Amino acid sequence: MLSRLAMMLIEAGLVTREEVDDVTRDFGPGETDLGEALVSAGKVPEELITEFLAEIYSVDPIYLNETQIDSALTQRIPEEMARKFILIPVLEEGRLFHVAMANPGNLYAVDEVKFTTGKEVVVYASAPSAVRRSLDELYGKVDDLVTVEEKLQDYDERENDLKVVESLELEHEEEEEGVADTGADGSDEPVVKFVTNLINKAVRSEVSDIHVEPYEKFLRVRYRRDGTCFEVHRIPKSLQPSILSRLKILSRMNIAERRKTQDGRIKARVDDRVIDFRVSAVPTVNGEKIVLRILDRGNLEFDLRQLGFPEDALAEFMKGVHSPYGIVLVTGPTGSGKTTTLYSALSQLNKPEVNIITAEDPIEYNIEGILQTQIDFAMGYDFASALRAILRQDPNIIMVGEIRDLETASIAVKASLTGHLVFSTIHTNDAPSTISRLVDIGIKPFLVASAVRTIMAQRLMRKVCSKCREPYEYPAEKLLEAGIDPDELRGCTTYINSGCQACNGSGYKGRTGIYEVLTLDKYIRQAVIDRASAAQLRVLGVRNGMRTLRMDAVEKLKAGTTTLDEVTRVTADDDPEVKNARKEHLLDRIRGGGPVEAGTDPRERLA
């Protein structure tokens, strides 16, 4: 059966049925394949394919050879998505995101763009050949090493005195062992220079991770900044062994081992700063993927006020931090800033008269005055073993990287009940759920109530770019759809993002924390002993002043720090019971009241 494009072209006398059949047999029956093949064969002008596609799908045509596209838009649409759906970003303005598509009828692709950008999508039709050509121009073809190196060298020259990265741990070792000067081990000068510049640029661009990823036909390099990955290079497959070997040499991995996972570290000097890199290599079907986590102690913020803490939440958290004994837990997904929060808390307590010992996997930052031990599961030194050993070291304060099993949790509880202050992390969605998690893994409710002092859940939320943000009053229906009362934003200046060079077109620059702090006062403790559910604990906590993650996120929205899209991306809406509890708490404050009906049975308050 002929496609609509084929029938229109035949009716217009531009091609014959036989020509269409020949092309269809070789390239496929789809309109995208047909249009591209006919243009390639010189049978139909590219502009006519564009116009016919626009008519078929009832959208406007766009002629990409006459359209100037901002390269910053590449940060909004991943290259894989663009090439997969044969579409290209054209313009971003306010709440609208314009794309040119070879197949405007692909509603799934439109939904993907809408989900990725968080904006309404305006679709234009364009010939497949024009879209592919523009993709190569916008995202770039696979670079050879010389081209990549020249780009980075130009960057270095603009930045003047960008110093070469030196592996402080290896600079003497390599001289002694005499690494063979062949390309296979990554010691070719162009490869060394490329890797050096790649790392330098990442550090100077405030990138958190470098991803070096092997694919069937090329090696891709991506940076992660503000929680989002974006592509910086595509490198010929032939250079993959040299580049990966260079990274493995720097991180003290076995370059001959390619079938097992490996971990390593690099200590490097960029400008006048010494930077640590945590390196992970994982075998994939196309070779090893290497990820470098950049650990810049100079960017480690020890002032909790600078991490986005609301004053009331910070005050509650610091009560737990300064407790003489007990457990303080921080919960959240990987990459939510838990380690930074714990290090910041420990720095508040780091005094000569206090013995602080940690058990970590891995040790991300070395802190003077704190004794830090590295977990080694291969040697049988897990968190439980570390805790037992630490308790024989006369500690005042203990930080254990994660509570993940009954044995570790039991030792932590016993330590807290014998006069030690214990900090740790745990994986739950919110603060009240942590109580249920501890009970589920086998800790008795009365022990949880006795040991735990404070639980804090946290997330990282992107901040709207101050350079391109625009004041915007969100429609009431949009706020209600997100579960937000429009009256709550009355009188506040809120913003949307449009994307600019300063934020690489993302509309966001930097991140801030959102927090949910649950203090186990006598009412919460009694509820825990009575085996209250996480939902009941959440209502009781909010009634007593706890601000949920969603509530804190909305406060950031009201302050103009972030956008509604980011609020809904990072947090879930609160249940009606939780919202009512918040209103009751605020009414209590207006009346000058204290905690919820002090002196009454907690079970009555939870009913």
N, C-alpha and C positions, 0 to 999 in steps of 0.2 A: 504494500500500500504506500502511495506517495505521500510525503510530508506536505504540509501547506506551503512551505517555501518552494518545494519542487513544482507544485502545481502552479503557483503564481509565476515562477520563472518561465515555465513552459507556455502559459497563457500569454505572457508578455513577449514571447518569441525570442527570448534571450538564450534559451538552450532547447535541445530536442529531448524527447523521451529517452532515446538511446544514450545520449550523453549523461543524462541523470542516472540511468541504469548502470552505466559503466562506473561512474563515480561511487554510486551506492554500493556496488559490488566490492570496490576496492577500499572504501573508507567507512562505510556504514550508512544506515538510512536516516540518521538524525539530522536535524536542521543545522546544528553546529558543524558536524562533519561535512555535510554537503556544501554549506556556504564557504567553509575554509578551503575545501578541495577545488571548488569552482574558481575562487579567487586565485589560488595557487597556480591553477592551470591557465589563467589568463582569459577565462571564458566570460566572467562577469566582473564588472568593476566593484571594488570594495564598498564604495558609497551606496551602490544599489542594494547590496546585501543588507547594509545597515537600514536603509529605508524600508525594505520589505519586512525585515524582522520587527521594526517599529510598528508597521501596520498590522502584522499578525498578532502582536501582543498588546496593541492599543497603548503604547507608551511613546514618549518622544525619542527621536533618534539623537545620537551624539556622534560627532566626527572627531575622534581622538587625535588625529594628526593636526587638528586646529585648536586643541584644548590644552591649556597649561595646567598641569597637575602638581600640587604641592607635595614634595617628597616626604614631608612630615606625616602624610596620611598612611605611609607604610607601617607606622607604629600602631595604627588603629585596626588594620586588617592584616592578619598573618599571611605570609606569602603562600603557605601551604593551602590555605583557604582560597586565596585569590586564584591560584593556578588550578586547584581542584574544580572550582565552579566557573572558571574562565570569566572572572569579573575583576573590575579594577575600581578602587575608590577615586572619585572625581572631585568631591567638594564636601566640606562639613560646615554647616552654618546653623547655629542655634540648636534646635531640637531635631534638625533634619540631617541625614547622611545620604549623599548622592553617590550612586554606583552605576557604572556602565557594565552591561552583561551581554554575553553572547547568546544566552538563553534566558530572557526575561521571564519566561514561564516557570522557572525553577523556584517554586515557592519555598522549598526547603532551604535553598541557598539564601533567599531573602530573609528567612527567619534566623538563619545563622548570623547574618550580618547584623540584624536587629539585636540579637542576643549579645554579640560581641561588642557592639558599639553602645548599646543602651539607648539607641535613638531610632526615630521613625525613618524608614528607608524609602528614598525616591529612586526609581529604577529607570534607566535609559537603555535603549537598544544600540548595539554596535556590532559590526562584523567580527567574527571570531579571530580572524587574522589581525585585525586592528587591536583587539584586546590583548592578544598574546604579544604583539610587538610592544605595546605600551607597558605590559608587565615586565618585559626584559629591560625597558628603559627605566622604569620606576624602581624595580627591585634589584635589577642588575642580573646579568648572566653569571654563570660560574666563573669566578676570577682565577687567573693563574697567580702564582705566588708573587711574581714581580709586581703585578698590578695591585694586589693587596698590600704589599710592602710599601709601594709608592704612596698609597693612600695614607697609611699609618705614618710614614716618614713626613709627609706634608703636615699631618696633624702635629707631629712632634716639633717641627720647625715653627709652626705657629705658636706653640706653647713654650718656645725658647728652650730653657735648660731642663729638659725632661731627662732624668738620669736613667741609665740602663739598670734593669733589675738584676740583682746579684743574689744567688742562693748563698746565704751566709753560712749554712751548714755544709755546703758542698764545695765552696770555692777552693779549699785546700785539698779536700778529699779527691776531687777529680784530677788535680795535678799529680797527686801521689799515685793514683791507680792508672793514670794515663789512658783515659777513655779514647778508644779508637776514633780517628778523625774520618769517619765515613758517614755517608748520608743515612744509613740504616738506623743509627743510634740517635739521630736527631741533632748531630753536632755540626751539620752543614751551616755555614755562616748565615745564609738567607733564612733558614729555618730558625736558628737561634735568635736572629734579629726580629723575625716575625713574632715569635712567642713572647719575647721581651716587650715589644711594643703593644702586643695584645693585652698583656697583663698591666702594663703602665697605663694604657688608655682606660682600662676598666676601673682601676683604682681612682684615677683622676676624675672619672665620670660618676663616681659614687655608686658604682655597681655593686650588688651584693653577691652575685654568682656569675661564673663563666661556664657556659655549657659548650663542650666540644663534642659534636654528635656525628657519627658515621652513617651515611646512607649508601644506597647501591651505587650511585654515580658521582657522589661528591661528599665532602666533609663540611658540615655546617657549624658555624660559631654563633652562639646567641649570648646576650647579656641579660641579666635580670636586674631591673631597677624598680623600686617602689612596688615590688611584688609581681611585676609583669615582665615576661620575657619578650625580647625583640631581636631579630636577626641582624648581625653585623657583617658576616662574610659567608661566602660559599667558596670552597677551595677544591681544586682538582683531587680526585680520588688518589692519584699517584703520589701525592704529598702526605697522605694520611699517616703512613708508618713513621715518617720522620718527625712530624709534629707531635704525634702521640708519644713517641719515644722520648722526645725532648721534655715533655711535661712529666713523664714517668721518672726520668733521670733526676729532674729538679726536686721531685717529691719523694725520692729515695724508694721507688718501687722497683720490682724486678721486671726489667723490660722484656725478658724472655717469656714471662708468664702472661698469657693472653686468654686463658680459659677460666680463671678464677677472679673473683672480686678482690680488689686491693685498696688499701687506704694509705694515705701518706700526708705529709705536711711540707710546706715551703715557708721559709722565712726570707723575705725579700725587702730590698730597700727601694722605695719609690720616692723621688725627691729627697727630703730629709726625714722621711718617716720609715720606720721598720714595720712591715705588714706581715701578718701570718695568713697563710692559705691552708685550708683543710681540703684535701684532694681525695676524690673517690673515683675509682675505675671499675666499670661494670661491663662484662662481655655482652655484646648484642649480636644479632645475626649478621650485621655488616661490619663488625669490629668492635673495639672497645669505646664506650662513651666515657668521657672524663668530665667531671664537674669540679670546679674550684670554688669553694666558699671563701669569700674575702672577709677576714677578721681584722678590722682596723680598730685597734684599741683607742686610737685618737678620737674615733667617732663614738666610742662607748659612753653613753650619757648616764652618769651616776646620780644626777639630780632628778628625782622622781617627778618633780613638778614640771620638768621639761619633756616628760613622756606623755603628756596629755591628761594627767590625772585631774579630775575635779577635786576641789578642796575637801569636800565632805568624804569622798571615797578615799582620798589619800590619808585623811586623818584616821579613818577606820582601819586601813591597811597598816598604818604605822603603829597602831595599838598592838596589833599582832606581832609586828617586827620587834617591838621593844618589850614583848612579854618575857618574863624570866624563864619560862619553860612552855612546852606545848608544841603543836605542829602548825606550821603555816604552809598552805598549799596554793600553788598557782596552776591554773588549768587553761588549756587552749590547744588548738591544733599546731602542728609543726610550722615554724616560721611566724608565730604570733607574738614573738618578743618575750617569751617566758624567761629565757636565760638572761636577757638584759635586765629584766625586773628583779630576778633573784640576785644577780651581781650588784645591782644598785642597792638592794636591801642589805646585803652583806657588807657593802662598803660603809653603810651607816653604823655598823656594829664593829667595824675593823679597828680595834684599839689594842695597844700593847698588853693590856691586862686580860684580854680575852683570847682563848684558844679556839680558832675556827678551822674546821677541817671539812673538805668536800670530797665526794665520790662522784665523778662525772664521766659521761660517755658521749662525745669526747670532751676534753678540756678545751673550751673555745678561747678563753682569755686567761692569761696568767696575771694574778693579782697579788702584789706584794703584801705580805703580812698574813696571807691565808694559805694554808697547806692544802694542796690540791692533789688528789690521786686519780689515776686513769683506770677505768674499768677495762678488764681484759677477759672477755668471755671464753676465749680459746684456752686460757690458762686457769679457768675455773674461778676467776676473780670477778664475781657478779656484784650487783648492788647489795644483796643480803650479806655476802662475804665481806664486802667493804665496810658495811655498817658495823658488823661484829668486830672487825679489826679496829675501826675508828673509836669505838667505845672503850677500847683498851689504851687509847692515846690521851686520856684525860681531857676530852673536849668540853667546851662550854656550848658551842654552837656547831651544828652539823648541817651540811647541805648534801642531800642525795639526789642525783640527777632525775630519777623517776621512780615512782612507786607503781609497780606493774604486777605484783603477785602477793600472795598472802604472807610469805616469809618476810619479804622486805617490809610490808606494811606492819606486821606484828612487831618486828624489831624497832621500827620507827616509833610505834605507839609506846612500847616499853621504855625506850630512851626518853621520850617526852614526859612520861610519868615518873621518871627518876631524876628529873631536874634539868634535862637538856632542852634546848630550843632547836627544833628540827625544821628545816626548809626542804621542800621537794615540789615536784610537778606530778601531774596526773592527767590522763586524757579523758575529759568529759566535755559535754557541750556547754555547760554552764556551772555556776557555783553550787546551787542546791543539789544537782545531780551527782556531785562528788561524794556527798554523804551516802547516797544509794550505792555508788560504786564501791566504796570502802566496805559497806555491809555485804554487798554481793560477793566480794572476794574473800569474805570470812571473818571480818572484824566485828565483834559484838557491838550493838548499838550503844551500850553504856560506856564502852571503851572509846568509841568515836566521840561521844559527847564529852568525855573527860579529857581527851587528848587534843582534839583539834581546836585551835583558837580562831583562825581566820582562813577563809577560802576566797581566792580571787580568780575570776575568769577574765580573760582578756582576748582582744583581737587587734589587728592592725588595719587601719582604714586609710585609704589614700586621701590626701588633701587636694582640694581644687587649686589649680594653678593660679597664682595671684596675677600673672601677666595677662592671661586671656580670659579670666572669669568674667561673666556678665551677670548683673543683677536680674533676677527672674522670680516672678511670683508664681509658684506652682499652682495649677488648677486644683480646686477643692476636690474634684472627683479623683484626681491622681493621688492626692494625699489620703483620701479615704480608702482608695484601693490598696495603699500601703499600710493601712491601719493607723494613720496619724490624724488626729483631730485638727482640722484647719485652723481652729481658734488658737491652737497651741503655737502657731507660727505668726499670729497676728502681731504686727509691729516689728517683726524681724526681717532683716535683709538677707535673702537667700540667693544662691547663685547656681548657674549652670556653667559648663565648660565648653569651649569651642576648639581648643587645640592650637598650639603655636610652636615656634621653634624652641622656646625655652623648655617646654615639656615634651618635646619630640612628638607633638601632635596628639598626645594622650589626653590632654586636658587636666592632668593631675601631676603634682610635683611634691614629693615628700610624703611621709605617712605620720599618722598620730595614733595613739592608743585609745581604745574604748574599754571600760572596766566595769566589772560587777563584783562588789565586795560583800561577802556574807560573813558577819561576825557572829560567832556562836555565843550569844548571851544566854541568860538563864532560861528564857522562853524557848529559844531555838534548841537548846540542849534538852529541855524536857520533851519537846516535840520529837527529837531524834530518838530519845529513849522510848517514847511511845510509838516508834516506828512510823512516823509520818512519811508520806510519799514525797518525792522531789517536788511535785506540783504544789503540795500543801506547804512545804518548806519555803517555796518561792513566794507564795502569797503572804505567809507570815513574815518573811524577810522584807518584802516590799512594804508591808504594813508598818514595819519598824524602821523604815528609812532606806532600805537597800534600793539602789538604782540598777535596773537590768541593763544588759548590753544594748538592747534596742533603745531604752530610755537615754542612755549616755550618747548613743549614736545620733538620736534626734537632737540632743543638746548641741552636738557638733554641727548639725545642719542649721540650727537656729543661730549659731554663732558665725555662720558663713565659712566654716572650716572645710566642709565637704558638700557633696551633692545628694539629692534624694536617691539617685541611682546607686550610689555607693552605700547608702544606708540600707537599702533593700538587698544589695548584693551580699553584704557582710553579716547582717543580722536578720533574725526571724521575728515576726510580729508577736507581741505578748498576748496571752490569753485574756479574755474579758475579766476574769477574776483578778488577774494581776493588775490590770488597768484600774479596776475599782479599788483595789487595795492601795494603789498609789494616790488616788483621789482622797481616800480616807486619811492617809498619812498627811497629805498637804493640808487637809482641813484641821487635823490635830495641831499642826504647826501654827496655823492661823489662830486657833483657839488658845495656843500656848501649852498644849498638852504634851505629855511625854510619850514613852513607848506604849504599845497597844495594851490598854486595860491592865495595867500592872497589877499583879496580885491575883489575877483570875487564872483559871485552868486553861493552858494552851490548847487543849483539845476542843474547848468551846470556841476559841477564836478561829480554829481551823474548820469548824463545821460549816 
